[in-house]
Amino acid sequence: MSPAFGKCFDPTGAQFGIPTYPWRYAPDGYATRRQLRACGLRPGGQPVAAQVMRHSRGRKAGVQVGYLYRVDLAKPVRPMTSRKWGALALAMLARRTCPRCRITYSYCIPTSLGMCVLCTHSEEPRAA
């Protein structure tokens, strides 16, 4: 067993407080939020049951952690209601509408610009 593998392997939870496994070595019966969602499930208020951990140079802490939930305690995803679909449609319409020229585009307006590209470039001073 490599030293990096051994530091992340704590199935009893003695070191980290919850069972910890190396990346991609979690036992069956556990899943991340994304994995639950892909199966049509949600955590449903249950606490974090375990975690997977791997070393990462890009993080300040030096490790990357993924929280795991028990699949047998997961609940089905709530269906979208017509009101939720309507609210989502209005939110997406607001993201696609330029606040300055009020034109609705087929793409979301970049948040870094705050307005459409045409309005941004018409505002910039031009060199004479």
DSSP file with accessible surface (Angstrom, degrees, kcal/mol):
  #  RESIDUE AA STRUCTURE BP1 BP2  ACC     N-H-->O    O-->H-N    N-H-->O    O-->H-N    TCO  KAPPA ALPHA  PHI   PSI    X-CA   Y-CA   Z-CA
    1    1 A M              0   0  169      0, 0.0     0, 0.0     0, 0.0     0, 0.0   0.000 360.0 360.0 360.0 132.8    0.0    0.0    0.0
    2    2 A S     >  -     0   0   63      1,-0.1     4,-2.3     4,-0.0     5,-0.2  -0.356 360.0-115.8 -73.4 157.9    1.4    3.4   -1.0
    3    3 A P  H  > S+     0   0  104      0, 0.0     4,-1.8     0, 0.0     5,-0.1   0.889 116.7  52.4 -62.1 -36.8    1.8    6.1    1.8
    4    4 A A  H  > S+     0   0   48      1,-0.2     4,-0.9     2,-0.2     5,-0.1   0.892 109.5  49.5 -66.9 -37.1   -0.7    8.4    0.1
    5    5 A F  H >> S+     0   0   55      1,-0.2     4,-0.6     2,-0.2     3,-0.5   0.919 109.6  51.9 -66.7 -41.3   -3.3    5.5    0.0
    6    6 A G  H >< S+     0   0   33     -4,-2.3     3,-0.6     1,-0.2    -2,-0.2   0.847 104.1  55.8 -66.9 -33.7   -2.7    4.7    3.7
    7    7 A K  H 3< S+     0   0  127     -4,-1.8    -1,-0.2     1,-0.2    -2,-0.2   0.793 112.1  43.8 -69.8 -26.2   -3.2    8.3    4.8
    8    8 A C  H << S+     0   0    4     -4,-0.9     2,-0.8    -3,-0.5    -1,-0.2   0.468  92.5  92.4 -96.3  -3.6   -6.7    8.4    3.2
    9    9 A F    <<  +     0   0   90     -3,-0.6    12,-0.2    -4,-0.6    -1,-0.1  -0.808  37.6 136.7-100.0 105.6   -7.8    4.9    4.4
   10   10 A D  B >   +A   20   0A  13     10,-3.3    10,-2.5    -2,-0.8     3,-0.8  -0.581  14.4 167.3-144.5  73.0   -9.7    5.2    7.7
   11   11 A P  T 3  S+     0   0   53      0, 0.0    -1,-0.1     0, 0.0    10,-0.1   0.738  78.6  52.8 -68.3 -18.0  -12.8    2.9    7.5
   12   12 A T  T 3  S-     0   0  114      6,-0.1    -2,-0.0     8,-0.1     0, 0.0   0.692 104.1-126.7 -87.6 -20.2  -13.5    3.2   11.2
   13   13 A G    <>  +     0   0   11     -3,-0.8     4,-1.3     5,-0.3    -3,-0.0   0.661  66.3 133.7  83.6  17.5  -13.4    7.0   11.3
   14   14 A A  T  4 S+     0   0   88      2,-0.2    -4,-0.0     1,-0.2    -1,-0.0   0.890  75.9  34.0 -68.1 -37.7  -10.8    7.2   14.1
   15   15 A Q  T  4 S+     0   0  128      1,-0.1    -1,-0.2     3,-0.1    -5,-0.0   0.904 132.4  24.1 -87.3 -43.1   -8.7    9.9   12.4
   16   16 A F  T  4 S-     0   0   76      2,-0.3    -2,-0.2    -6,-0.1    -1,-0.1   0.466 100.7-114.7-106.7  -3.7  -11.2   12.1   10.5
   17   17 A G  S  < S+     0   0   62     -4,-1.3    -3,-0.1     1,-0.1    -2,-0.0   0.099  95.1  54.4  93.3 -28.1  -14.4   11.4   12.5
   18   18 A I  S    S-     0   0   46     -8,-0.0    -2,-0.3    33,-0.0    -5,-0.3  -0.950 105.8 -78.4-131.0 156.6  -16.2    9.7    9.7
   19   19 A P        -     0   0   30      0, 0.0    32,-2.0     0, 0.0     2,-0.4  -0.313  51.5-162.9 -56.4 132.8  -15.2    6.7    7.6
   20   20 A T  E     -Ab  10  51A   0    -10,-2.5   -10,-3.3    30,-0.2    32,-0.2  -0.980  10.3-178.4-126.2 135.1  -12.7    7.9    5.0
   21   21 A Y  E     - b   0  52A  27     30,-2.3    32,-2.3    -2,-0.4   -12,-0.2  -0.907  33.2 -99.0-128.2 154.4  -11.6    6.0    1.8
   22   22 A P  E >   - b   0  53A   8      0, 0.0     3,-2.1     0, 0.0    32,-0.2  -0.327  62.1 -72.4 -66.6 158.7   -9.1    6.7   -1.0
   23   23 A W  T 3  S+     0   0   73     30,-1.2   -15,-0.0     1,-0.3    42,-0.0  -0.262 120.0   6.5 -55.0 131.4  -10.5    8.2   -4.2
   24   24 A R  T 3  S+     0   0  219     -3,-0.1    -1,-0.3     1,-0.1    28,-0.0   0.583 109.1  92.9  70.1  12.4  -12.5    5.6   -6.2
   25   25 A Y    <   +     0   0  152     -3,-2.1    -2,-0.1     2,-0.0    -1,-0.1   0.156  47.3 131.5-119.7  21.1  -12.2    3.0   -3.4
   26   26 A A        -     0   0   34     -5,-0.1     3,-0.1    -4,-0.1     4,-0.1  -0.453  60.5-111.5 -71.8 143.5  -15.5    3.6   -1.5
   27   27 A P    >   -     0   0   52      0, 0.0     3,-1.0     0, 0.0    -1,-0.1  -0.258  41.2 -83.5 -71.0 163.9  -17.5    0.5   -0.8
   28   28 A D  T 3  S+     0   0  164      1,-0.2     3,-0.1    43,-0.0     0, 0.0  -0.302 110.7  50.5 -63.6 151.1  -20.8   -0.3   -2.5
   29   29 A G  T 3  S+     0   0   43      1,-0.4    42,-2.5    -3,-0.1    43,-0.4   0.334  91.3  93.3 100.6  -7.9  -23.8    1.4   -0.9
   30   30 A Y  E <   +D   70   0B  65     -3,-1.0    -1,-0.4    40,-0.2     2,-0.3  -0.909  47.2 170.2-116.0 148.2  -22.3    4.9   -0.8
   31   31 A A  E     -D   69   0B   8     38,-2.1    38,-2.9    -2,-0.3     2,-0.1  -0.993  29.8-117.9-153.4 152.4  -22.7    7.6   -3.4
   32   32 A T     >  -     0   0   36     -2,-0.3     4,-2.5    36,-0.2     5,-0.2  -0.303  42.8 -98.0 -79.4 172.7  -22.0   11.3   -3.9
   33   33 A R  H  > S+     0   0  150     34,-0.4     4,-2.5     1,-0.2     5,-0.2   0.905 125.6  49.9 -59.1 -43.0  -24.7   13.8   -4.5
   34   34 A R  H  > S+     0   0  216      2,-0.2     4,-2.1     1,-0.2    -1,-0.2   0.891 110.4  49.2 -65.1 -39.9  -24.1   13.7   -8.3
   35   35 A Q  H  > S+     0   0  105      2,-0.2     4,-1.1     1,-0.2    -2,-0.2   0.899 111.6  49.6 -66.9 -38.3  -24.2   10.0   -8.3
   36   36 A L  H ><>S+     0   0    2     -4,-2.5     5,-2.9     1,-0.2     3,-0.6   0.932 110.1  50.9 -63.3 -44.0  -27.5   10.0   -6.4
   37   37 A R  H ><5S+     0   0  161     -4,-2.5     3,-1.5     1,-0.3    -2,-0.2   0.881 104.7  56.6 -63.0 -37.6  -29.0   12.5   -8.8
   38   38 A A  H 3<5S+     0   0   91     -4,-2.1    -1,-0.3     1,-0.3    -2,-0.2   0.809 108.5  48.4 -64.1 -27.1  -28.0   10.4  -11.8
   39   39 A C  T <<5S-     0   0  100     -4,-1.1    -1,-0.3    -3,-0.6    -2,-0.2   0.369 124.2-104.9 -91.1   2.2  -30.0    7.6  -10.2
   40   40 A G  T < 5S+     0   0   37     -3,-1.5    37,-1.8     1,-0.3     2,-0.2   0.771  83.4 117.8  80.5  26.3  -33.0    9.9   -9.6
   41   41 A L  E   < -E   76   0C  38     -5,-2.9    -1,-0.3    35,-0.3    -2,-0.1  -0.764  46.3-158.1-121.6 168.3  -32.3   10.1   -5.8
   42   42 A R  E     -E   75   0C  59     33,-2.6    33,-2.1    -2,-0.2    -9,-0.0  -0.950  35.4-109.1-139.4 157.7  -31.5   12.8   -3.3
   43   43 A P    >   -     0   0   15      0, 0.0     3,-0.9     0, 0.0    27,-0.1   0.859  41.1-152.2 -59.4 -34.5  -29.8   12.6    0.2
   44   44 A G  T 3   -     0   0   21      1,-0.2    33,-0.0    30,-0.1    -2,-0.0   0.848  62.0 -52.7  70.0  33.1  -33.2   13.4    1.8
   45   45 A G  T 3  S+     0   0   80      1,-0.3    -1,-0.2     0, 0.0    29,-0.1   0.449  96.2 140.5  85.9  -0.4  -31.8   15.0    5.0
   46   46 A Q    <   -     0   0   27     -3,-0.9    -1,-0.3    27,-0.1     3,-0.1  -0.427  54.0-111.2 -74.5 150.4  -29.5   12.2    6.0
   47   47 A P        -     0   0  105      0, 0.0     2,-0.2     0, 0.0    -1,-0.1  -0.308  45.6 -77.6 -74.5 166.2  -26.1   13.2    7.4
   48   48 A V        -     0   0   50      1,-0.2    21,-0.2    21,-0.1     3,-0.1  -0.473  44.1-168.5 -63.7 127.9  -22.8   12.6    5.6
   49   49 A A        -     0   0   22     19,-2.3     2,-0.3     1,-0.2    20,-0.2   0.796  60.2 -20.9 -92.7 -32.3  -22.0    8.9    6.0
   50   50 A A  E     - C   0  68A   0     18,-1.5    18,-3.1   -32,-0.2     2,-0.3  -0.926  59.0-133.0-160.7 179.6  -18.5    8.7    4.7
   51   51 A Q  E     -bC  20  67A  16    -32,-2.0   -30,-2.3    -2,-0.3     2,-0.4  -0.990   5.7-141.0-145.7 153.5  -16.0   10.6    2.6
   52   52 A V  E     -bC  21  66A  13     14,-2.8    14,-2.5    -2,-0.3     2,-0.4  -0.908  26.1-169.8-111.0 145.8  -13.5    9.9   -0.2
   53   53 A M  E     +bC  22  65A  14    -32,-2.3   -30,-1.2    -2,-0.4     2,-0.3  -0.985  13.3 172.1-139.6 143.0  -10.2   11.8   -0.2
   54   54 A R  E     - C   0  64A 102     10,-2.0    10,-3.4    -2,-0.4     2,-0.2  -0.988  37.9-101.5-146.1 155.3   -7.3   12.3   -2.5
   55   55 A H  E     - C   0  63A  91     -2,-0.3     2,-0.4     8,-0.2     8,-0.3  -0.524  38.5-175.0 -76.8 140.7   -4.2   14.5   -2.4
   56   56 A S    >   -     0   0   29      6,-2.2     3,-0.5    -2,-0.2     6,-0.1  -0.989  25.3-160.6-141.1 128.1   -4.3   17.6   -4.6
   57   57 A R  T 3  S+     0   0  257     -2,-0.4    -1,-0.1     1,-0.2     6,-0.1   0.743  91.6  63.1 -77.0 -23.0   -1.6   20.1   -5.3
   58   58 A G  T 3  S+     0   0   76      4,-0.1     2,-0.3     3,-0.0    -1,-0.2   0.603  90.2  78.8 -79.9 -11.0   -4.1   22.7   -6.4
   59   59 A R  S <  S-     0   0  133     -3,-0.5     3,-0.4     1,-0.1    -3,-0.1  -0.743  76.5-133.6-101.2 148.4   -5.9   23.0   -3.1
   60   60 A K  S    S+     0   0  223     -2,-0.3    -1,-0.1     1,-0.2    -2,-0.0   0.898 109.3  49.3 -62.9 -41.9   -4.7   25.0   -0.1
   61   61 A A  S    S-     0   0   86      2,-0.2    -1,-0.2     1,-0.1     3,-0.1   0.695 108.3-126.8 -72.6 -18.8   -5.5   22.1    2.3
   62   62 A G  S    S+     0   0   26     -3,-0.4    -6,-2.2     1,-0.2     2,-0.3   0.420  79.2  81.0  88.2  -3.1   -3.6   19.7    0.0
   63   63 A V  E     -C   55   0A  39     -8,-0.3     2,-0.4    -6,-0.1    -8,-0.2  -0.967  64.8-144.2-134.4 153.1   -6.5   17.3   -0.2
   64   64 A Q  E     -C   54   0A  42    -10,-3.4   -10,-2.0    -2,-0.3     2,-0.4  -0.968  22.2-162.4-115.0 131.8   -9.7   17.0   -2.2
   65   65 A V  E     -C   53   0A  53     -2,-0.4     2,-0.4   -12,-0.2   -12,-0.2  -0.926  12.1-169.1-122.3 138.7  -12.7   15.6   -0.4
   66   66 A G  E     -C   52   0A  15    -14,-2.5   -14,-2.8    -2,-0.4     2,-0.3  -0.997  21.5-134.8-124.3 127.8  -16.0   14.2   -1.7
   67   67 A Y  E     -C   51   0A 125     -2,-0.4   -34,-0.4   -16,-0.2     2,-0.4  -0.632  17.9-151.6 -86.3 141.0  -18.8   13.5    0.7
   68   68 A L  E     -C   50   0A   5    -18,-3.1   -19,-2.3    -2,-0.3   -18,-1.5  -0.871   7.2-163.8-115.0 145.1  -20.7   10.2    0.5
   69   69 A Y  E     -D   31   0B  20    -38,-2.9   -38,-2.1    -2,-0.4     2,-0.3  -0.886  32.1 -99.6-122.5 155.3  -24.3    9.4    1.4
   70   70 A R  E     -D   30   0B  97     -2,-0.3     4,-0.4   -40,-0.2     3,-0.4  -0.582  22.5-151.6 -77.9 131.2  -26.0    6.0    1.9
   71   71 A V  S >  S+     0   0   56    -42,-2.5     3,-1.0    -2,-0.3    -1,-0.2   0.871  93.1  59.2 -71.6 -35.0  -28.0    4.9   -1.1
   72   72 A D  T 3  S+     0   0  110    -43,-0.4    -1,-0.2     1,-0.3   -42,-0.1   0.764 108.8  45.0 -69.1 -21.2  -30.4    2.8    1.0
   73   73 A L  T 3  S+     0   0   86     -3,-0.4    -1,-0.3     2,-0.1    -2,-0.2   0.489  90.0 111.8 -96.6  -5.6  -31.5    5.9    2.9
   74   74 A A    <   -     0   0   17     -3,-1.0   -30,-0.1    -4,-0.4    -3,-0.0  -0.344  57.5-143.0 -70.6 150.8  -31.8    8.2   -0.1
   75   75 A K  E     -E   42   0C 103    -33,-2.1   -33,-2.6     1,-0.1   -31,-0.1  -0.775  25.9 -91.5-111.6 158.2  -35.2    9.4   -1.2
   76   76 A P  E     -E   41   0C  92      0, 0.0   -35,-0.3     0, 0.0     2,-0.1  -0.336  49.5 -97.3 -67.3 151.7  -36.6    9.9   -4.7
   77   77 A V        -     0   0   41    -37,-1.8   -35,-0.0     1,-0.1   -36,-0.0  -0.413  40.9-110.4 -68.0 139.1  -36.1   13.4   -6.3
   78   78 A R        -     0   0  160     -2,-0.1    -1,-0.1     1,-0.1     3,-0.1  -0.530  37.0-112.7 -70.2 137.5  -39.2   15.6   -6.0
   79   79 A P        -     0   0  108      0, 0.0     2,-0.3     0, 0.0    -1,-0.1  -0.355  31.0-104.9 -71.3 150.7  -40.9   16.1   -9.4
   80   80 A M        -     0   0   82      4,-0.1     2,-0.2     2,-0.0     0, 0.0  -0.584  35.0-145.7 -74.6 132.1  -40.9   19.6  -10.9
   81   81 A T     >  -     0   0   73     -2,-0.3     4,-2.3     1,-0.1     5,-0.2  -0.472  27.0-105.9 -90.4 168.8  -44.2   21.4  -10.6
   82   82 A S  H  > S+     0   0  101      1,-0.2     4,-2.2     2,-0.2     5,-0.2   0.871 121.7  54.3 -64.5 -33.2  -45.6   23.8  -13.2
   83   83 A R  H  > S+     0   0  212      2,-0.2     4,-2.3     1,-0.2    -1,-0.2   0.893 107.9  49.0 -67.3 -39.4  -44.8   26.7  -11.0
   84   84 A K  H  > S+     0   0   96      2,-0.2     4,-2.5     1,-0.2    -2,-0.2   0.910 110.6  50.4 -66.3 -41.7  -41.2   25.6  -10.7
   85   85 A W  H  X S+     0   0  149     -4,-2.3     4,-2.4     1,-0.2    -2,-0.2   0.916 111.5  49.3 -61.1 -41.5  -40.9   25.2  -14.4
   86   86 A G  H  X S+     0   0   35     -4,-2.2     4,-2.2     2,-0.2    -2,-0.2   0.918 110.9  48.5 -63.7 -43.4  -42.3   28.7  -14.9
   87   87 A A  H  X S+     0   0   61     -4,-2.3     4,-2.2     2,-0.2    -1,-0.2   0.903 111.9  49.9 -64.1 -40.3  -39.9   30.3  -12.4
   88   88 A L  H  X S+     0   0   82     -4,-2.5     4,-2.3     2,-0.2    -2,-0.2   0.917 109.6  51.3 -64.7 -40.7  -37.0   28.5  -14.1
   89   89 A A  H  X S+     0   0   62     -4,-2.4     4,-2.2     1,-0.2    -2,-0.2   0.912 111.0  48.0 -63.5 -41.5  -38.1   29.8  -17.5
   90   90 A L  H  X S+     0   0  120     -4,-2.2     4,-2.2     2,-0.2    -1,-0.2   0.891 110.7  51.3 -66.5 -38.6  -38.3   33.4  -16.2
   91   91 A A  H  X S+     0   0   53     -4,-2.2     4,-1.7     2,-0.2    -2,-0.2   0.918 111.4  47.0 -64.9 -41.6  -34.9   33.2  -14.6
   92   92 A M  H  X S+     0   0   69     -4,-2.3     4,-1.2     2,-0.2    -2,-0.2   0.880 109.8  53.9 -68.6 -35.2  -33.4   31.9  -17.8
   93   93 A L  H  X S+     0   0   71     -4,-2.2     4,-0.8     1,-0.2     3,-0.4   0.919 107.6  50.9 -63.0 -40.5  -35.1   34.7  -19.8
   94   94 A A  H  < S+     0   0   70     -4,-2.2     3,-0.5     1,-0.2    -1,-0.2   0.871 108.1  52.3 -65.2 -35.2  -33.6   37.2  -17.4
   95   95 A R  H  < S+     0   0  137     -4,-1.7    14,-2.7     1,-0.2    -1,-0.2   0.759 112.2  46.2 -71.9 -23.0  -30.1   35.8  -17.9
   96   96 A R  H  < S+     0   0   79     -4,-1.2     9,-2.5    -3,-0.4     2,-0.5   0.535  95.9  87.9 -96.2  -7.1  -30.5   36.0  -21.7
   97   97 A T  B  < S-F  104   0D  25     -4,-0.8     7,-0.2    -3,-0.5    12,-0.1  -0.811  76.4-129.5 -99.3 128.8  -31.9   39.6  -21.8
   98   98 A C     >  -     0   0    0      5,-2.2     4,-1.5    -2,-0.5    17,-0.1  -0.585  10.2-146.9 -73.5 129.1  -29.5   42.5  -22.0
   99   99 A P  T  4 S+     0   0   78      0, 0.0    -1,-0.1     0, 0.0    16,-0.1   0.730  93.8  45.6 -71.2 -17.0  -30.4   45.1  -19.3
  100  100 A R  T  4 S+     0   0  130      3,-0.1    15,-0.1     1,-0.1    -2,-0.0   0.933 127.7  19.0 -91.5 -52.9  -29.3   48.0  -21.5
  101  101 A C  T  4 S-     0   0   49      2,-0.1    -1,-0.1     0, 0.0    14,-0.0   0.528  91.5-134.3 -98.6  -6.6  -30.8   47.3  -24.9
  102  102 A R     <  +     0   0  180     -4,-1.5     2,-0.4     1,-0.2    -5,-0.0   0.728  52.2 147.3  60.9  26.0  -33.5   44.9  -23.8
  103  103 A I        -     0   0   85     -5,-0.1    -5,-2.2    -7,-0.0     2,-0.6  -0.763  44.1-136.8 -90.2 136.2  -32.7   42.4  -26.6
  104  104 A T  B     -F   97   0D  72     -2,-0.4    -7,-0.2    -7,-0.2     2,-0.2  -0.839  23.3-163.7 -95.2 123.1  -33.2   38.7  -25.8
  105  105 A Y        -     0   0   38     -9,-2.5     4,-0.1    -2,-0.6    -9,-0.0  -0.546  30.5-118.7-101.6 169.1  -30.4   36.5  -27.1
  106  106 A S  S    S+     0   0  116     -2,-0.2     2,-0.3     2,-0.1    -1,-0.1   0.459  97.7  53.1 -86.1  -0.2  -30.2   32.7  -27.6
  107  107 A Y  S    S-     0   0   99    -11,-0.2    -2,-0.3   -12,-0.0     2,-0.3  -0.860  97.2 -91.4-129.1 162.9  -27.3   32.6  -25.1
  108  108 A C        -     0   0   44     -2,-0.3   -12,-0.2     1,-0.1    -2,-0.1  -0.576  43.7-112.5 -76.4 138.0  -26.8   33.8  -21.5
  109  109 A I        -     0   0   21    -14,-2.7     2,-0.1    -2,-0.3     7,-0.1  -0.481  39.4-104.3 -67.6 133.4  -25.2   37.2  -21.2
  110  110 A P    >>  -     0   0   44      0, 0.0     4,-2.2     0, 0.0     3,-0.6  -0.388  20.5-146.6 -62.1 131.1  -21.7   37.0  -19.6
  111  111 A T  T 34 S+     0   0  135      1,-0.2    -2,-0.1     2,-0.2   -16,-0.0   0.775  96.7  64.8 -69.9 -23.9  -21.8   38.1  -16.0
  112  112 A S  T 34 S+     0   0  108      1,-0.2    -1,-0.2     2,-0.1    -3,-0.0   0.823 112.0  34.4 -67.9 -29.3  -18.3   39.5  -16.4
  113  113 A L  T <4 S-     0   0   72     -3,-0.6    -2,-0.2     2,-0.1    -1,-0.2   0.807  89.6-149.5 -92.2 -36.6  -19.7   42.1  -18.8
  114  114 A G  S  < S+     0   0   42     -4,-2.2     2,-0.3     1,-0.1    -3,-0.1   0.430  74.4  44.3  81.1  -4.4  -23.1   42.7  -17.3
  115  115 A M  S    S-     0   0   34     -5,-0.3    -1,-0.1   -17,-0.1    -2,-0.1  -0.936 101.8 -66.3-156.3 174.9  -24.6   43.4  -20.7
  116  116 A C     >  -     0   0    0     -2,-0.3     4,-2.0    -7,-0.1     5,-0.2  -0.200  47.5-110.2 -68.4 164.9  -24.5   42.0  -24.3
  117  117 A V  H  > S+     0   0   55      1,-0.2     4,-2.5     2,-0.2     5,-0.2   0.884 116.2  55.2 -65.3 -37.9  -21.3   42.2  -26.3
  118  118 A L  H  > S+     0   0  124      1,-0.2     4,-1.7     2,-0.2    -1,-0.2   0.917 109.8  45.5 -63.5 -43.5  -22.7   44.8  -28.7
  119  119 A C  H  > S+     0   0   13      2,-0.2     4,-1.0     1,-0.2    -1,-0.2   0.874 112.2  52.8 -67.1 -35.9  -23.5   47.2  -25.8
  120  120 A T  H  X S+     0   0   22     -4,-2.0     4,-1.0     1,-0.2     3,-0.4   0.937 111.6  44.6 -65.2 -43.9  -20.1   46.6  -24.2
  121  121 A H  H  < S+     0   0   99     -4,-2.5    -1,-0.2     1,-0.2    -2,-0.2   0.793 108.8  56.1 -74.7 -26.1  -18.2   47.5  -27.4
  122  122 A S  H  < S+     0   0   75     -4,-1.7    -1,-0.2    -5,-0.2    -2,-0.2   0.754 106.3  53.1 -75.3 -20.0  -20.3   50.5  -28.2
  123  123 A E  H  < S+     0   0  112     -4,-1.0    -1,-0.2    -3,-0.4    -2,-0.2   0.754  87.1  97.2 -81.6 -29.8  -19.4   51.9  -24.7
  124  124 A E  S  < S-     0   0  103     -4,-1.0     2,-0.2     1,-0.1    -3,-0.0  -0.378  82.6-112.4 -66.4 138.7  -15.6   51.6  -25.1
  125  125 A P        -     0   0  129      0, 0.0     2,-0.4     0, 0.0    -1,-0.1  -0.466  31.1-136.5 -69.9 140.1  -13.8   54.7  -26.1
  126  126 A R        -     0   0  206     -2,-0.2     2,-0.3     1,-0.0     0, 0.0  -0.785  15.7-115.2-101.1 143.3  -12.3   54.5  -29.6
  127  127 A A              0   0  106     -2,-0.4    -1,-0.0     1,-0.1     0, 0.0  -0.535 360.0 360.0 -76.2 135.1   -8.8   55.7  -30.4
  128  128 A A              0   0  152     -2,-0.3    -1,-0.1     0, 0.0     0, 0.0  -0.464 360.0 360.0 -88.9 360.0   -8.8   58.6  -32.9
